Amino acid sequence: MNINELITIVKKKIEKNINLEKILVEDKTYLHKNHSGHDINKFHLKITLHSKELKKMNKIESNKKIYKILVNELKYYIHSLQILIN
């Protein structure tokens, strides 16, 4: 899977399962390129979400919800995930 396909899948899954005002998914894989354990088939994503639904939750609950939605992608395609909720 390439990064553009992954970003599209991540956006669609989150939009389907969470009430959002806005979502931005960025590729930050370059941050891991020189790490010894870097796998070229896994990516680092930064997800910025504007969501009243998630803002009502504490950080742990909101992150768990996102991780549950992306369980397959985290298992096979995502090395690292940054989540910002506004």
Secondary structure, 3 states (H helix, E strand, C coil): CCHHHHHHHHHHHHHHHCCCCEEEEEECHHHHCCCCCCCCCCEEEEEEEECHHHHCCCHHHHHHHHHHHCHHHHHHCEEEEEEEEC
